[in-house]
Amino acid sequence: MSRIRSLSVRSLCAWAALAWLAPLPALADDCPAPGQWQVNGNETLTTADLATQLADTRVVLLGEQHDRLDHHRWQLHTLAALHAHRPSMVIGLEMLPREAQPALDAWVAGELDEAAFLEQSDWHQAWGFDPELYLPILHFARMQRIPLLALNVTPELRGRLANDGWAAVPEQERFGITPPAPVLPAYRASLEAVYAQHANRDGDPADVERFIAAQLAWDRAMATALAEAATDGTLVAGLMGGGHLANGDGVPYQLDDLGLENHRSLLPWAPGADCQSPRAEADAFYVLGDESAFQLPDPPRLGVLIGEHEDGVLVQGIAPDSVAEKAGLAEGDVIVTAAGQPMAAPADLTTVIRRQAPGTLLPLDIRRDGELREVLARFPSPGA
């Protein structure tokens, strides 16, 4: 089985959001205050000033770390400011694939409640991160009747494009998305490092190439959707992991290749006490304050790297001191059922774990060395 099929979507998403957070040496100038924007290295602007500067921009990209509540509140704040200047707006979401577009349209039209939207969009399978992080943005779009746009494609389609090549996938099956521009050297180096980190080894060169090809397909799909929506004076705001836009790689690079160069990338930034500059490059950074203290509770975690398997969900790695390690799970195990539910894909296991209450046991049927056995995974109580 190719490693590109087995590396989890969530793992790559997590990197896309985290890779640009580490700081570099401190700035020489005074640190900007929370609520300000830093541009051009040391210039500060208010939100009103920046929104005015973006008045003629066709695409604005708002990067995030997917599990950070403060990042999503910043996105909402910025979307509201942009909408005040540009009422003709579309909000694009990395979170959902093209197949979820009917559910997004019905949500904005007021035809679905939250539960029905989450079910019809297949949110938990397609994305997996807590919808509570995103619902304020979704409600804002609904209140203002701002169209929501599914930017992504399914992992299955990305896998086909990476493994079989673009020519092997008919144009109508890839939503008319054209092949991406070649990967830039710096972006390639970052992706190679990500692969090595997740695979825990250097990996076969062919597998690394497929991994990079899948990421390029991901970037190209989002760039294509953004470019197609940016017509007739409409501002398109794209929400996505920061790694997809930092340093001008990823989606900005693919937008340039598509002929849409009028775009800007924005990121949140928590400077810290010594006011160190952000590691990544972007057109503007919003300065966060102490909002990081207000976060949703950490979701339950089994502590495994998982992938696809014909018999269930393959365990590819075990985090030290994790629930999985304490339960006796091992690399190479195949999880057949969880809480009595058959496991057909990694997202199935993610969904079950998300619903697991602290301090409870999760029964897992696993296949190891051809034998079926039961494992009980105990999730710690709060504060344990």
C-alpha positions as CSV (number, residue, x, y, z in Angstrom):
1,M,0.0,0.0,0.0
2,S,1.4,3.4,-0.9
3,R,2.3,5.6,2.0
4,I,0.5,8.6,0.4
5,R,-2.8,6.7,0.9
6,S,-2.0,5.9,4.5
7,L,-0.9,9.2,5.8
8,S,-3.9,10.7,7.6
9,V,-5.6,13.9,6.3
10,R,-5.7,15.3,9.8
11,S,-1.9,14.8,10.3
12,L,-1.2,16.8,7.2
13,C,-3.7,19.4,8.1
14,A,-2.1,19.8,11.5
15,W,1.2,20.4,9.9
16,A,-0.3,23.0,7.5
17,A,-1.5,24.9,10.5
18,L,1.6,24.5,12.7
19,A,4.6,24.9,10.4
20,W,4.6,28.7,10.5
21,L,4.2,29.3,14.2
22,A,7.7,29.1,15.5
23,P,9.4,32.5,16.1
24,L,12.6,33.9,14.8
25,P,15.0,36.5,16.5
26,A,13.3,39.5,18.2
27,L,12.3,42.6,16.3
28,A,14.3,45.8,16.8
29,D,11.2,48.0,16.9
30,D,8.5,48.2,19.6
31,C,6.0,45.3,19.6
32,P,2.6,46.2,18.2
33,A,-0.3,46.0,20.5
34,P,-3.0,43.3,20.4
35,G,-5.7,44.2,17.9
36,Q,-3.2,45.8,15.5
37,W,-1.9,44.5,12.3
38,Q,1.8,44.3,11.4
39,V,2.7,44.8,7.8
40,N,6.0,45.3,5.9
41,G,8.0,44.1,8.9
42,N,7.3,46.9,11.3
43,E,4.4,49.1,10.1
44,T,1.3,48.9,12.2
45,L,-2.3,49.4,11.0
46,T,-5.8,49.2,12.5
47,T,-8.3,46.8,11.2
48,A,-10.2,49.6,9.5
49,D,-7.0,50.8,7.8
50,L,-6.2,47.3,6.5
51,A,-9.7,46.6,5.3
52,T,-9.5,49.9,3.3
53,Q,-6.2,48.8,1.8
54,L,-7.8,45.5,0.8
55,A,-10.8,47.1,-0.9
56,D,-9.7,46.2,-4.4
57,T,-8.2,42.7,-3.6
58,R,-9.8,39.8,-5.3
59,V,-8.8,37.0,-3.0
60,V,-7.9,37.3,0.7
61,L,-6.5,34.1,2.5
62,L,-7.0,33.8,6.2
63,G,-4.6,31.2,7.7
64,E,-5.4,29.2,10.8
65,Q,-4.3,26.5,13.2
66,H,-7.4,24.3,13.0
67,D,-7.8,23.6,16.7
68,R,-7.2,27.2,17.9
69,L,-10.4,28.9,19.0
70,D,-8.7,32.4,19.0
71,H,-7.7,31.9,15.3
72,H,-11.3,31.3,14.3
73,R,-12.5,34.3,16.4
74,W,-9.9,36.4,14.6
75,Q,-11.1,35.1,11.2
76,L,-14.7,36.0,12.1
77,H,-13.6,39.5,13.2
78,T,-11.7,40.0,10.0
79,L,-14.5,38.7,7.8
80,A,-16.9,41.1,9.4
81,A,-14.5,44.0,8.7
82,L,-14.0,43.0,5.1
83,H,-17.7,42.5,4.5
84,A,-18.4,46.0,5.7
85,H,-16.2,47.3,2.9
86,R,-17.1,44.6,0.3
87,P,-20.7,43.4,0.7
88,S,-20.3,41.2,-2.4
89,M,-18.3,38.4,-0.7
90,V,-17.8,34.7,-0.8
91,I,-16.2,32.7,2.0
92,G,-14.3,29.6,0.9
93,L,-13.7,26.7,3.2
94,E,-10.8,24.2,3.1
95,M,-12.8,22.2,5.5
96,L,-15.2,20.6,3.0
97,P,-14.9,19.0,-0.4
98,R,-16.9,19.9,-3.5
99,E,-19.5,17.2,-2.7
100,A,-20.6,19.2,0.3
101,Q,-21.6,22.3,-1.7
102,P,-25.4,21.5,-1.7
103,A,-25.3,21.4,2.1
104,L,-23.5,24.7,2.3
105,D,-26.0,26.3,0.0
106,A,-28.9,25.0,2.0
107,W,-27.3,26.2,5.2
108,V,-26.9,29.7,4.0
109,A,-30.4,29.7,2.7
110,G,-31.7,28.8,6.2
111,E,-33.0,25.4,5.1
112,L,-31.0,23.3,7.6
113,D,-30.4,23.4,11.3
114,E,-26.9,22.7,12.7
115,A,-27.4,19.0,13.2
116,A,-28.8,18.6,9.7
117,F,-26.0,20.7,8.2
118,L,-23.3,18.7,9.9
119,E,-24.9,15.4,8.7
120,Q,-25.5,16.5,5.1
121,S,-22.1,18.0,4.7
122,D,-20.6,14.9,6.3
123,W,-18.5,17.3,8.4
124,H,-17.1,14.8,10.9
125,Q,-15.9,12.5,8.2
126,A,-14.7,15.2,5.8
127,W,-12.9,17.4,8.4
128,G,-13.0,16.0,11.9
129,F,-12.1,19.1,13.8
130,D,-14.8,20.3,16.3
131,P,-17.5,22.2,14.4
132,E,-18.0,24.4,17.5
133,L,-14.8,26.1,16.3
134,Y,-16.4,27.1,13.0
135,L,-20.0,27.5,13.8
136,P,-19.8,31.3,14.6
137,I,-18.4,31.9,11.1
138,L,-21.0,29.7,9.6
139,H,-23.8,31.6,11.4
140,F,-22.2,34.9,10.3
141,A,-22.4,33.8,6.7
142,R,-26.0,32.6,7.2
143,M,-27.1,35.9,8.9
144,Q,-25.6,38.0,6.1
145,R,-26.5,35.6,3.3
146,I,-22.8,35.3,2.3
147,P,-22.3,32.3,0.0
148,L,-20.1,29.6,1.4
149,L,-17.8,27.7,-1.0
150,A,-16.4,24.2,-0.6
151,L,-12.7,24.6,-1.7
152,N,-11.4,21.1,-1.1
153,V,-11.6,17.7,-2.8
154,T,-11.8,14.3,-1.0
155,P,-8.7,12.5,0.1
156,E,-9.6,9.7,-2.3
157,L,-9.4,12.1,-5.3
158,R,-6.1,13.5,-4.1
159,G,-4.8,10.0,-3.7
160,R,-5.9,9.1,-7.3
161,L,-4.2,12.2,-8.6
162,A,-1.0,11.6,-6.7
163,N,-0.8,7.9,-7.4
164,D,-2.2,7.5,-10.9
165,G,-1.4,11.0,-12.3
166,W,-3.7,13.7,-13.6
167,A,-4.1,12.2,-17.1
168,A,-5.5,9.1,-15.6
169,V,-8.4,11.0,-13.9
170,P,-11.0,12.3,-16.3
171,E,-11.5,16.1,-16.1
172,Q,-15.1,15.8,-15.0
173,E,-14.1,13.6,-12.1
174,R,-11.7,16.2,-10.9
175,F,-14.1,19.1,-11.2
176,G,-12.2,20.6,-14.1
177,I,-9.1,21.3,-11.8
178,T,-6.0,21.6,-13.9
179,P,-2.6,20.1,-13.0
180,P,-0.6,22.3,-10.5
181,A,2.4,24.4,-11.2
182,P,5.6,22.5,-10.3
183,V,6.6,22.6,-6.6
184,L,9.1,25.4,-5.6
185,P,12.4,24.2,-4.0
186,A,11.6,25.7,-0.5
187,Y,8.1,24.2,-0.5
188,R,9.5,20.9,-1.5
189,A,12.0,20.9,1.3
190,S,9.2,21.7,3.8
191,L,7.1,18.9,2.5
192,E,9.9,16.4,2.6
193,A,10.5,17.3,6.2
194,V,6.8,16.8,7.0
195,Y,6.8,13.4,5.3
196,A,9.9,12.3,7.3
197,Q,8.3,13.5,10.5
198,H,5.0,11.7,10.0
199,A,6.5,8.6,8.4
200,N,9.2,8.5,11.2
201,R,11.7,7.7,8.5
202,D,13.1,9.1,5.3
203,G,10.8,6.9,3.2
204,D,11.0,5.6,-0.3
205,P,11.6,8.4,-2.8
206,A,8.6,7.4,-4.8
207,D,6.4,7.6,-1.8
208,V,7.8,11.1,-0.9
209,E,7.0,12.2,-4.5
210,R,3.4,11.0,-4.2
211,F,3.1,12.8,-0.8
212,I,4.2,16.0,-2.4
213,A,1.9,15.4,-5.4
214,A,-1.1,15.1,-3.1
215,Q,-0.2,18.3,-1.4
216,L,0.1,20.1,-4.7
217,A,-3.3,18.7,-5.7
218,W,-4.8,20.0,-2.5
219,D,-3.3,23.5,-3.1
220,R,-4.4,23.6,-6.7
221,A,-8.0,22.5,-5.9
222,M,-8.4,25.3,-3.4
223,A,-6.7,27.9,-5.7
224,T,-9.0,26.9,-8.6
225,A,-12.2,27.2,-6.6
226,L,-11.0,30.6,-5.2
227,A,-10.1,31.9,-8.7
228,E,-13.4,30.7,-10.2
229,A,-15.4,32.6,-7.6
230,A,-13.4,35.9,-7.8
231,T,-15.5,37.5,-10.5
232,D,-17.5,40.6,-11.0
233,G,-16.1,42.5,-8.1
234,T,-16.7,39.8,-5.6
235,L,-14.2,39.4,-2.8
236,V,-13.4,35.8,-2.0
237,A,-12.0,35.1,1.5
238,G,-10.5,31.7,1.9
239,L,-10.1,30.0,5.3
240,M,-7.4,27.3,5.4
241,G,-4.4,26.0,7.4
242,G,-1.6,28.5,7.6
243,G,0.8,26.2,5.9
244,H,-1.2,26.4,2.7
245,L,-0.4,30.1,2.4
246,A,2.7,31.0,4.4
247,N,5.7,32.2,2.6
248,G,3.7,32.6,-0.7
249,D,3.9,28.8,-1.3
250,G,0.9,26.5,-1.7
251,V,-2.3,28.3,-2.6
252,P,-0.8,31.8,-3.4
253,Y,1.7,30.2,-5.8
254,Q,-1.1,28.3,-7.5
255,L,-3.2,31.4,-7.8
256,D,-0.4,33.2,-9.5
257,D,-0.1,30.3,-12.0
258,L,-3.8,30.5,-12.7
259,G,-3.4,34.2,-13.6
260,L,-4.9,35.6,-10.4
261,E,-2.1,37.7,-8.8
262,N,-4.3,40.1,-6.9
263,H,-4.4,38.2,-3.6
264,R,-3.2,38.8,0.0
265,S,-2.3,36.4,2.8
266,L,-3.2,37.2,6.4
267,L,-2.1,35.3,9.5
268,P,-2.7,35.6,13.3
269,W,0.4,36.2,15.5
270,A,1.0,35.9,19.2
271,P,4.3,37.7,19.7
272,G,5.1,36.6,23.2
273,A,6.9,38.6,25.9
274,D,10.0,39.2,23.9
275,C,8.0,40.2,20.7
276,Q,9.8,37.7,18.4
277,S,8.8,38.0,14.8
278,P,6.7,35.3,13.1
279,R,8.7,32.6,11.3
280,A,6.5,32.7,8.2
281,E,6.0,35.4,5.6
282,A,2.6,36.9,4.9
283,D,1.2,40.2,3.7
284,A,-0.1,41.1,7.2
285,F,-0.1,39.6,10.7
286,Y,-2.9,40.3,13.2
287,V,-1.5,40.6,16.8
288,L,-3.3,38.4,19.3
289,G,-3.5,39.1,23.0
290,D,-4.3,36.6,25.7
291,E,-7.0,34.9,23.7
292,S,-5.0,31.6,23.7
293,A,-6.1,31.1,27.3
294,F,-9.7,30.7,26.1
295,Q,-9.8,27.4,24.2
296,L,-12.2,24.5,23.8
297,P,-11.3,21.5,25.9
298,D,-8.7,19.2,24.3
299,P,-10.5,16.5,22.3
300,P,-10.0,12.9,23.3
301,R,-6.9,11.3,21.7
302,L,-6.1,7.7,21.2
303,G,-2.5,8.6,20.2
304,V,-2.1,6.7,17.0
305,L,-1.0,7.4,13.4
306,I,-3.6,5.7,11.3
307,G,-4.1,4.8,7.6
308,E,-6.3,2.8,5.3
309,H,-6.4,-1.0,5.3
310,E,-8.7,-3.4,3.5
311,D,-9.8,-5.0,6.8
312,G,-10.3,-1.8,8.8
313,V,-7.9,0.9,10.1
314,L,-4.2,0.3,10.1
315,V,-2.1,1.5,13.1
316,Q,1.1,3.0,11.7
317,G,2.5,4.5,14.8
318,I,2.0,4.8,18.5
319,A,2.6,8.0,20.5
320,P,4.6,7.5,23.7
321,D,2.6,7.4,26.9
322,S,-0.6,7.6,25.0
323,V,-4.0,5.9,25.6
324,A,-3.0,3.5,22.7
325,E,0.3,2.6,24.2
326,K,-1.2,1.9,27.6
327,A,-3.9,-0.2,26.0
328,G,-1.3,-2.4,24.4
329,L,-1.9,-1.4,20.8
330,A,1.1,-1.9,18.5
331,E,2.2,-0.7,15.1
332,G,0.8,-3.0,12.4
333,D,-2.4,-3.7,14.3
334,V,-5.6,-3.4,12.2
335,I,-8.6,-2.0,14.1
336,V,-11.6,-3.8,12.9
337,T,-14.3,-2.4,15.1
338,A,-14.5,0.4,17.7
339,A,-17.4,0.5,20.2
340,G,-18.9,-2.3,18.2
341,Q,-18.9,-0.2,15.0
342,P,-17.1,-1.6,11.9
343,M,-14.1,0.5,10.8
344,A,-13.9,1.1,7.0
345,A,-11.8,4.2,7.0
346,P,-9.6,6.3,9.3
347,A,-12.4,8.9,9.6
348,D,-14.6,6.2,11.1
349,L,-12.2,5.8,14.1
350,T,-11.8,9.5,14.4
351,T,-15.6,9.9,14.7
352,V,-15.9,7.3,17.4
353,I,-13.0,8.7,19.5
354,R,-14.4,12.2,19.3
355,R,-17.5,11.0,21.0
356,Q,-15.6,9.2,23.8
357,A,-16.3,10.6,27.2
358,P,-13.4,11.1,29.7
359,G,-12.8,8.3,32.1
360,T,-14.5,5.7,30.0
361,L,-13.4,2.5,28.2
362,L,-13.4,2.1,24.4
363,P,-13.5,-1.5,23.3
364,L,-11.5,-2.2,20.1
365,D,-11.5,-5.4,18.1
366,I,-8.1,-5.6,16.4
367,R,-6.4,-8.1,14.1
368,R,-2.8,-8.9,14.9
369,D,-0.7,-11.6,13.2
370,G,-3.9,-13.0,11.7
371,E,-5.7,-13.3,15.1
372,L,-8.7,-11.3,16.3
373,R,-8.5,-10.0,19.8
374,E,-10.1,-7.3,22.0
375,V,-8.3,-4.3,23.4
376,L,-9.8,-1.9,26.0
377,A,-8.6,1.7,25.6
378,R,-9.2,3.8,28.8
379,F,-9.5,7.5,28.3
380,P,-8.3,9.5,31.3
381,S,-10.6,11.4,33.5
382,P,-10.4,15.3,33.5
383,G,-7.3,16.4,35.3
384,A,-5.7,13.0,35.4
